[in-house]
Each structure stands twice: as C-alpha cells, then as structure tokens.
Amino acid sequence: MTTTQLPENLIVDFDVYDQTLAMPEDVFQERAAALRAIGPVVYSKAHGGHWIVTRYEEIHQVLRDPETFSSYPNNLVNAGQGKFIPIELDPPEHTFYRQALQPLFSPKRMKELEPRIRDVINELIDDFAARGEAEFISEFAHELPTRVFLALMGWPLEDAEMFTKTTDVALQGIPGGTEEESAKAREDAANQIFGYFGAIVAGVRSGENTSDSLTAQIINTPIEMEDGVRLLTDEELYRMFFLLLIAGLHTVQGSLAWGIIHLANNPGQRQEIVDDPDTIPAAVEEILRIEAAVIAGRRATRDVEIGGVTIAEGEQLIVLLCSANRDGNEFEDPDELRIDRSPNRHLSFGAGPHRCIGSHLARIELKLAMEEIHKRLPDYRLVPEDPPILHATQVRGCIRLPITFTPSA
C-alpha cells in the first residue's frame, strides 16, 4: 500500500509543530488519542508528508530496529543544520560515539551528583518559598536542569540565557513566523552556538582551559572508531554538545512542570507523596509515562510493512511516545495518573540503541525535586485565572506555570 492508495481515513490533519495543539489549551493528548483510535500508523501531509506511529507495539518495534528505521533525520525540520551526534547516527557508527559517552553518564557517576543537585533545588526554593507564589518554570523548572547541566559540562552559568534562546529557536523556530523565517532563525542559532562551542574546544585543546569538566573529558578522550582510535573532530564535538544542551535543558523542565500540573489536579495522590516519600520513585515513573516530552523521527531504509500499511524506502515517520504511553493495550486506565502503577514499561526514554543516555540524571533530578517540593511546598495549587501555557514541537514542554502555596521559610 502506498500513500496514493491509502484509505482516506488514514490521512490526517496533524502537525506536531502546530502550536494550537498546546495553546491556548493543551489538546495534544486528545489529538494523539484520536490518531491512535484511527490506527497504529497514519499519514500526515505536513512537512512534505510523513507517517505517524501511534501505538505502543509498533512504536517499540520501530525504536528497536535501526536497520529498517534510520534515526536520520530525527526531526521534521532541520533543527541542527546537519546531524545531531550521536542521535542521528545509526549502528555501527552510532555505537562508537555511544560507548564513549556511556561511562560519563553512568548511574554511579550521576548518583555522585545528588548532594549538589539537592543543594541547587533548595537554593531555588529558598528564593520564592516565603512569597507563597511562584512562576514555576522561570523560577524552578528551567533553572534546575540548566544549573545542573551547565555545572556538569563546565559552561558558565552567566551564558544560560544565550543557551536557552538558541535551543528554544532550534526546537520552536519563530512562533507565529513563516517556515522560511523559522528556518533562517534556526540556521542563525546553530551558527551562534557552534561559534561558542568553537571557543570552548579551542580553549581545552590549547591547554588554556585545564578543568576536569565533562566537556574536557569528551574533548580529550580518544574514541575507538571504525578507522582507528582518535579524538573527536571539532565538528563532531559541536554537534554532540548541541544535542546534549537541548536534551539537558528542555526535557526535564517539561517533566517537572507536568508533575506539578498532574499532582495539583490529583491532590489525594499528592498527599500520599507528602505522607510517604518512598512513593516518589514510582511517582516519577508515572509522571514520565503520562506526558512523554519527545517525539522521535525515523526514516525507512527499505520498503516495510507495519501496522497494516507499507512505508516506502526513504519515507519519513515520527513516533508519538506520549501516545504509546497511553495505549490501553499496554496500560490499564492509561489516561489516569496512578503513582503506584506497576508494571510501568513506559517509552519516555525511548528504547533500543538510541535510548536516552541522560535518563539516570533526569530521574535523579526529578526524584530529588519531588522530595524537596513535597517537603517544603506540600499544598501547591494551580492558578485558575492564569493557567499553564504549554508548547508543541518534537520536544513538548511548558512555557509558563504560575502556582500558589502556603508561604514557608
């Protein structure tokens, strides 16, 4: 079956970059559920045409089969002006880069960061706890992963605003602008950040920067590649750092926001967390499940049948992880928040060779944030007259989230 032979009901009007999916009211999950009800694989004409995989079984199949479903391009738009490394490389090439990064983001290494992460969390809460109100994104959910990630990489905190702007443009383009305006803005943002990384790399290579940061370790560590052992080139480093920056700043921000939104709307379960902090690890997994941030892209390397349709070689597809996580064939009452859900085989970190390398750090940040928030701000509430503002793209998230709570020290 080709796109010209598709039944009309499989052709859908859906674009993950359409901001009306998220604002003024977030209807992304409703629209994803509607696509899932149509079938496991549907087709959108947006961005030159692409397939959308909607159900758990088929999404899991796609993610675990890199030979058939290439990870390049991962985006429907050219967000990085070239390939993000290593996410847009396929095995065996991908494996070399992955093996180099894996020890740097190991569970043991990330766990060693816990005391500093908890300190950052409490420093942020200290700044607004006595007021009884906060704009949760700018005062906490954005600041926490930004401070942790920049400290880990050894990049100056005073450059955080520039990092935020460039990654926002890479993900969202120019909201309300034309495709051409967004493409130009993404190109400019990539050039700006690559220039910044160029100065960092030059400083380490020249010996001017002698820090033992994660950045320096990546630059100075020889990698066993297909053509022998060598250091990464400047271009490879720029594209790796840009990917780490986007992942480090944006995905945890969204999950922190969704945690507050869903638990504020489920006060009974929030009280369970307040009464018994041991419930938090499972609650974190449920928050990750109920709102997956990432919508990954793939390209068919051969003609392949999946979900009752034939995808032709070279055709693009996206996998809606948030839809997989609400598939009733995998999860009981999938639209309900259940902080004690078990088993919970969500796909928010992906699956297969491209499974999120930063998942250990993300879980630690979310767990510690949930502990301190429910200890210090246990009765947080949303503000009905100033509701959350979310955004759609291939990395969904929250832009603004006002909350109130009983003031505390």
N, C-alpha and C positions, 0 to 999 in steps of 0.2 A: 504494500500500500504506500503510495507516495502522497505528498501534500496536495497534489491536484486531484487525487482520488479520495481524499478524506471526507468522511461524513461531515455535514455542515455543523453538527453539534459539537464536534471536536475542535473547531476553530473558535477561539475565544478572544475577547477584547480584554487583554490583560498586559500591563507593562509594569514591572517591578519598580521602575523609576518614576511612575506616576504618583505625585505627592497627594492626590486626592484619596489614595489608599490609606493615608495616615492622618491627614488633616482636612477639614477642621476636626473630624472624628476618626479614630483609628478603626478601619473596617478591613484591615489586611487579612486577619484570620477568617473573617466571614467570607471574603472573596476566595481565599485559599480553600476553604471548605466547599464552596460551590464548584470550584475546579475539580476537587477530589471526588465529588459526587458524580461528575460527568465521566471521569475515567482516570486510570492511573497515568496516562500520558495524553496531553492535549497540545494544541498548536496555537501560537500567537504570531501575528504578522508584525508585531513591533520589532524595531531594531533589525530590519531586514528579514525577519522570520526566524523563529526558534521554537523548539519543543519545550514543554514544561512537564516535569515528572512530579507527581503529586502524592504518591502513596509510599508507605514505608518499605514494602518488599522491593519495589522497583528502584527506589532511591538507594537502598542498601546495595542492590545489585550493581548499579551504576558506579557507586563510590568504590566498590571493591574490585572493579575490572578496568584498570588503567590501560590495558592493551586495546580494549574496544572503545573506551571513553577517555580521550586525552584531556588533560587538565588545562590545555591551552587552546583557545583563550578561556580564562576563568571568568572574565567579565564580558557583558554585552557591550560595554563601552570601553574605550582604550584609556583606562584609568591611570596606568603607569607608564604610558608612552613606550611600550615594549613589555617584555616578560617580567613578572614578579618572580623572584627566585627565593625558595625553590618551588613554590606552589604551582607555578605554571610550567614546570618541567615534569616529564614522565620518567618512570623507571626504564632503564637503569641509571640514566643521567641524574634523575631526582635523588636517587639513593645516596650518591656520593655526598651531596650537599646536606642531606638529611642526617647522615651519620656524623657529619662534622658538628652539626648544631645540637643533636640529641643530648650529649653529655652536659652541655651548657644549660639546658632546661630540664635536667633530671629531677625526679621527685625529691631526692635528698638535697640537692642544691637549692631548690625552691623553698623547701621547708626551713632551711637555714635563714631565709629572709623574714620568717614570721615575726620575730620581735620588732624589727624595723617597720614592717607593714602595720603592725598593731599601733606602734607609736604614731605613724602618719595618720591613721584612722582617728585616733583620739585627738591629735592636734587639729584636725579638720573639724571634728565635732565641737571641740572647745570654742571655736570661733563663732558658733551660732547657737549653742545649747541654751544659753541664758535668754535668748530673744524669744524663744517659743515659736519661731517660724524660720523657714529657710527655703531658698530655691535650690532644691536638692541636686540638680545637675551641675550648675556652676560652682556650688559650694562644697560638693562632696563627690558625686558620681563621676564627674570628669576629672576632678583634681586627684582622686586616689590613684587610679591606674596611671595617670600622667606622671605623678611624682615617683611612684614605684618604678615605672618603666624607665624614666629618664635617669634615675639614680642607678638602676641596674646597668644601663648602657653607658653611663658616664657622660651624658649630654647635659648641658647647662639648663637648669630649671627656668632661667630667665628667657630661654628661647621657646618655651612651651606654647606661647601664643602663635608663633610662626608655625610650629608643628601642627597645631590644631587647625589653623586656616588652610594649610596646604593639604592635609589629609581630608578635611571637610570637602574641599574642592574636588579632590580625586574621587571621592565617593559620591558626591551630590551634584557636581558641576555647578552651574549658576541657577539656583532655584528660580523658576519663572522665566529664565532666559531661553534662547533658541538652542538647538543642538550644536550649531556652529559656535555660538558663544561659549557653551559649556566645554566643547572640545578644545577651544583656544585656551580657556581658563585652566583646564587640566594639563595641557602642554606647558603653560607658564609655571604652574605649580610644581610639576615634575622637574622642570629645569632649575627652579629655585632650590628645591630640596636636594637635587643632585649636586648643585654647586656647593651647598652647605656640607654635604657628605664628603665632597672632594677635599675640602679644607680639613675635615676631621681625619680622613685617611692619610693625607699628606703629613699631618702633624704626628701621627703614630709612626708612619714609615720613616720619617726623618729623625725620630728619636726625641723630638720636641715634647711630645706627649708621652709620658712614661707611666701612665696609670695602668692598673691591672683590671680595668673595666671589661665588661663583656665585649664591648666594641673592639678593644685592643686584642682580646683573645681571638676573636673571629678574624681580625686582620692578620695576626701573627701566626696562626695555626696552619701548618701545611695540611692539605687535604689530598687523600688518595683518590685520584680521578682516573678516568679511562686511559688518559695519555700519560699517566705517571703522577708522582707526588709533587704538588706545587701549592703556592699561595693563591688565594682568590685574586682576580684582577680588580682594578678599581671599578669597572662597570658592573661586575658581579656583586661587589660589595654594595654599591649604590642601590641596586635592585633588591638585594636582600634586606638592607636596612629600611628601605621604604616600606616593604611588606611588614617587617617586624613593627615598624612605627604605627601603621594603620591598625594592625591586629592588637597591639599593646594598648592603644589609646581608646579604641571605639567599642570593641565587643563587650568588655567588662562594664563599661559605662551603661550600655543598654541593659545588661542583666541586673545591675544594681537598681536601675530605675524600675524595671518590671517587677523585681522583688518587692519594692515598696508599694507599687500600684496593686499587685495581686494580694499582698498580705493586708494592706489597708482595706481592701474590699472583702477580706475574709478574716475579720477580727478574732473569731474563735480559734482559728489555726495560728494566728499571730500570738495569741495568748499562750497556746501550747509551747511556742518557741520561748516566750518570756519565762514561763514556768519551768521549762526543761531545755536548757541549751544543747543537750545531747541530741535533740531532734534536728539541729541545724544542718549537719552534713546531708541528710536525706532531703531536707527542705531546699538546700541549694540545688540538688539534682532536679528537683521538681520545678524550681524556678527556671533552670536551664531548659528543661523539657517544654514547658508551657509556652515559652517565647524564644525560639531559636533566632539568633540575630542574622546568621549568614545564609545567603542564597548562592550556592556554588554553581559555577558554569562548567560545562564539558563540551567536547566535540567528538562526533563519531568518527572513528578511524576506518570503519568499514560499514557496509550495509548490515543493519542489525534489527532484529525484531524484539520488541519489548513492550509489555503492556498492551498487546494486541495491535500495535502499529509497527511499520517498518521505517526506521530512521536511516536515511541515506548517508553514505560516506561523506564526510565534510560538513554535515549539518550540525548546527549548534543546539544545545539544550541547557536548561537550568534545572536544578533540583531544589525543591522547596522544603528545606529541612524543617521549617516550622509546621508544614503540612504533614510531613512524615510523623512528627511528634504528636500529632492529634489524630492519627489514623486509628479508628475504632477497631480495626482488625489486630492491632498491636497493643493498644492501651484501653483499659476499661474506663468508661466515662472520661474520654480524653480531654474534654473541654473544662473539666473540673480541676481545680487546684487540690492536690492531696499531698501534703508534706510528708506523709509516711508511705508514699507509693513504693511498692516493691513487688516484682522487679521493676526497674526503670531503665530500659535499654534505649534511652533517647539518642538521637543522632546530632545533637547540637555541636559536638566537636568533630563531626564527620565520621568517616570510617575508612578502612583501607590505608594505603601508603601515605595519603595526604591528611590523615587525622591530625588535628590541631596540636602542634608541638608545644604550645603555651598553655595547654589545658591544666597542668599542675599548678602553674602560677595563678591562673584565673580562679580555680577552685579555692586556693588559699585566700586570695583577695576577697572573694565572695563570702567565704566562711567567717573570716575574721570581721568583716564589715557587719555581717548579720549578728555576730556575737555582741559587738560593741553598741550597735544601734538599738538592739532589743534590751540591752542593759541600761542604756542611758536615755533613750527616747522611745519608751515602750508603747506610748499611745499616739504615735504619729497618725495624722489624718491627711487626706487629700483636701483640696480647697475647691468646692463645687463651682464657685463663680470664676475660678482660674484653673481650669482643668489641664492635665498634662498635654504637651504638644509633642507628637512623635513624627518620625520621618520614614519614608520608604526609600530603598535603594537595594543593592545586593548586600549591604550591611545595614539592617534595620536598626533603629535606635530611638532615643528620646532626647529632645532638644531642651525642654523646659518642664520642671516638675515642682511646683510650689507645695510645701507641706506645712502643717502646724502641729504643735505638740506642747505638752506641759513643760514650761521652762525648767531647766535644771542647771546645776553647777558644772 
